[in-house]
Amino acid sequence: MIKTRLTEDMKAAMKAGEKRRLGIIRLINAAIKQREVDERIELDDAQVLAVLDKMIKQRRDSVAQYEAAGREDLAEQERYEIGVCQDYLPSALSELEIGVLIEAAMAASGATAMKDMGKVMALLKPQVQGRADVGAVSALVKQRLSP
């Protein structure tokens, strides 16, 4: 489980004195714990991946804003945090693999038009969570469903 790995990595970072890495691991654990408390559930790996995806997306937005403001020091910190978060994600899907998943989801849902996009994305989202940018996958699905 990802949560167990996070705990082990947190202990290792403490022992090694890696304050920067320790800080982001603690942030990840806090985000996971916050969601568990809010929803009164124990998160499984898929839900932890969703939390990590959200954190990465927030940091990418921050990087763009910091770069626009000329704050390269803050942008660098956000990039570092993105890197640490990505360490816990499964390997990324290639464009070919994403295409195969889209075709399979379209076939399984019987999608032929834009009105079926929700059905396709409902099938795809659990498969690509943490392995591909869901927004980019959505754009590819939209492209395939457009006349």
VOPA-324501 format. One record per residue (C-alpha): residue number from 1; residue in three letters; x, y, z negated. Coordinates in nm, 3 decimals, padded with zeros to 5 digits, always signed. Each point is the difference from the previous one (the first is absolute). Layout:
<recs>
REC   seq   type        xx        yy        zz
REC   NUM    Ala         X         Y         Z
...
</recs>
This chain:
<recs>
REC   seq   type        xx        yy        zz
REC     1    Met   +00.000   +00.000   +00.000
REC     2    Ile   +00.108   +00.353   +00.075
REC     3    Lys   -00.075   +00.120   -00.353
REC     4    Thr   +00.239   -00.258   -00.147
REC     5    Arg   +00.269   +00.104   +00.245
REC     6    Leu   -00.052   +00.364   -00.095
REC     7    Thr   +00.046   -00.084   -00.368
REC     8    Glu   +00.319   -00.195   +00.069
REC     9    Asp   +00.137   +00.280   +00.220
REC    10    Met   -00.086   +00.255   -00.269
REC    11    Lys   +00.203   -00.198   -00.255
REC    12    Ala   +00.289   -00.031   +00.246
REC    13    Ala   -00.006   +00.374   +00.074
REC    14    Met   +00.005   +00.076   -00.375
REC    15    Lys   +00.299   -00.229   -00.056
REC    16    Ala   +00.184   +00.145   +00.301
REC    17    Gly   -00.075   +00.359   -00.101
REC    18    Glu   -00.170   +00.079   +00.331
REC    19    Lys   -00.217   +00.285   -00.129
REC    20    Arg   -00.129   +00.106   +00.342
REC    21    Arg   -00.117   -00.350   +00.094
REC    22    Leu   -00.137   -00.060   -00.348
REC    23    Gly   -00.210   +00.316   +00.026
REC    24    Ile   -00.176   -00.102   +00.321
REC    25    Ile   -00.057   -00.357   -00.123
REC    26    Arg   -00.164   +00.146   -00.309
REC    27    Leu   -00.215   +00.222   +00.223
REC    28    Ile   -00.110   -00.307   +00.200
REC    29    Asn   -00.084   -00.190   -00.319
REC    30    Ala   -00.192   +00.300   -00.134
REC    31    Ala   -00.205   +00.026   +00.322
REC    32    Ile   -00.081   -00.371   -00.015
REC    33    Lys   -00.092   +00.018   -00.369
REC    34    Gln   -00.214   +00.311   +00.061
REC    35    Arg   -00.201   -00.179   +00.267
REC    36    Glu   -00.040   -00.307   -00.222
REC    37    Val   -00.128   +00.214   -00.287
REC    38    Asp   -00.230   +00.207   +00.223
REC    39    Glu   -00.158   -00.303   +00.164
REC    40    Arg   +00.032   -00.234   -00.303
REC    41    Ile   +00.156   -00.275   +00.210
REC    42    Glu   +00.333   -00.178   +00.041
REC    43    Leu   +00.149   +00.093   +00.340
REC    44    Asp   +00.110   -00.280   +00.229
REC    45    Asp   +00.284   +00.034   +00.253
REC    46    Ala   -00.229   +00.133   +00.277
REC    47    Gln   -00.128   +00.275   -00.229
REC    48    Val   +00.353   +00.082   -00.117
REC    49    Leu   +00.098   +00.034   +00.367
REC    50    Ala   -00.286   +00.248   +00.044
REC    51    Val   +00.137   +00.205   -00.292
REC    52    Leu   +00.349   -00.006   +00.154
REC    53    Asp   -00.140   +00.102   +00.340
REC    54    Lys   -00.177   +00.294   -00.158
REC    55    Met   +00.316   +00.108   -00.182
REC    56    Ile   +00.205   -00.020   +00.321
REC    57    Lys   -00.260   +00.201   +00.192
REC    58    Gln   +00.000   +00.271   -00.271
REC    59    Arg   +00.377   +00.020   +00.010
REC    60    Arg   +00.011   +00.024   +00.379
REC    61    Asp   -00.241   +00.293   -00.021
REC    62    Ser   +00.223   +00.159   -00.265
REC    63    Val   +00.312   -00.046   +00.216
REC    64    Ala   -00.168   +00.186   +00.286
REC    65    Gln   -00.105   +00.283   -00.231
REC    66    Tyr   +00.342   +00.027   -00.164
REC    67    Glu   +00.178   +00.004   +00.336
REC    68    Ala   -00.235   +00.271   +00.126
REC    69    Ala   +00.081   +00.204   -00.312
REC    70    Gly   +00.375   -00.055   +00.043
REC    71    Arg   +00.035   -00.206   -00.320
REC    72    Glu   +00.225   -00.279   +00.126
REC    73    Asp   +00.097   -00.098   -00.357
REC    74    Leu   -00.361   -00.083   -00.088
REC    75    Ala   -00.059   -00.168   +00.338
REC    76    Glu   +00.303   -00.224   -00.064
REC    77    Gln   -00.141   -00.108   -00.338
REC    78    Glu   -00.333   -00.090   +00.165
REC    79    Arg   +00.182   -00.199   +00.271
REC    80    Tyr   +00.185   -00.192   -00.272
REC    81    Glu   -00.330   -00.078   -00.172
REC    82    Ile   -00.147   -00.121   +00.331
REC    83    Gly   +00.297   -00.234   +00.038
REC    84    Val   -00.046   -00.147   -00.347
REC    85    Cys   -00.375   -00.049   +00.060
REC    86    Gln   +00.069   -00.169   +00.332
REC    87    Asp   +00.228   -00.251   -00.174
REC    88    Tyr   -00.314   -00.159   -00.146
REC    89    Leu   -00.194   -00.018   +00.326
REC    90    Pro   +00.009   -00.312   +00.217
REC    91    Ser   +00.192   +00.021   +00.327
REC    92    Ala   -00.154   +00.235   +00.254
REC    93    Leu   -00.199   -00.137   +00.291
REC    94    Ser   +00.133   +00.052   +00.352
REC    95    Glu   -00.214   +00.166   +00.266
REC    96    Leu   -00.050   -00.339   +00.164
REC    97    Glu   -00.121   -00.157   -00.326
REC    98    Ile   -00.237   +00.293   -00.059
REC    99    Gly   -00.136   -00.042   +00.354
REC   100    Val   -00.064   -00.371   -00.061
REC   101    Leu   -00.180   +00.076   -00.328
REC   102    Ile   -00.215   +00.265   +00.170
REC   103    Glu   -00.098   -00.237   +00.281
REC   104    Ala   -00.086   -00.274   -00.250
REC   105    Ala   -00.209   +00.239   -00.211
REC   106    Met   -00.183   +00.130   +00.309
REC   107    Ala   -00.076   -00.356   +00.109
REC   108    Ala   -00.112   -00.107   -00.349
REC   109    Ser   -00.232   +00.299   -00.040
REC   110    Gly   -00.123   +00.000   +00.360
REC   111    Ala   +00.100   +00.366   +00.032
REC   112    Thr   -00.047   +00.156   +00.340
REC   113    Ala   -00.063   +00.370   -00.067
REC   114    Met   +00.091   +00.281   -00.238
REC   115    Lys   -00.306   -00.076   -00.216
REC   116    Asp   +00.172   -00.327   -00.098
REC   117    Met   +00.317   +00.169   -00.129
REC   118    Gly   -00.105   -00.038   -00.366
REC   119    Lys   -00.038   -00.375   +00.039
REC   120    Val   +00.344   -00.032   +00.158
REC   121    Met   +00.169   +00.217   -00.263
REC   122    Ala   -00.172   -00.194   -00.281
REC   123    Leu   +00.167   -00.316   +00.131
REC   124    Leu   +00.335   +00.165   +00.070
REC   125    Lys   +00.055   +00.207   -00.313
REC   126    Pro   +00.077   -00.291   -00.237
REC   127    Gln   +00.236   -00.150   +00.258
REC   128    Val   +00.204   +00.315   +00.065
REC   129    Gln   -00.011   +00.156   -00.349
REC   130    Gly   +00.356   +00.082   -00.099
REC   131    Arg   +00.140   -00.137   +00.324
REC   132    Ala   -00.109   +00.274   +00.242
REC   133    Asp   -00.140   +00.352   -00.009
REC   134    Val   -00.376   -00.054   -00.012
REC   135    Gly   -00.055   +00.337   +00.172
REC   136    Ala   +00.219   -00.104   +00.293
REC   137    Val   -00.177   -00.337   +00.022
REC   138    Ser   -00.334   +00.184   -00.001
REC   139    Ala   +00.118   +00.216   +00.290
REC   140    Leu   +00.100   -00.313   +00.196
REC   141    Val   -00.341   -00.158   -00.064
REC   142    Lys   -00.172   +00.320   +00.110
REC   143    Gln   +00.211   +00.000   +00.316
REC   144    Arg   -00.097   -00.360   +00.081
REC   145    Leu   -00.370   +00.057   -00.066
REC   146    Ser   -00.023   +00.321   +00.203
REC   147    Pro   -00.141   -00.039   +00.351
</recs>
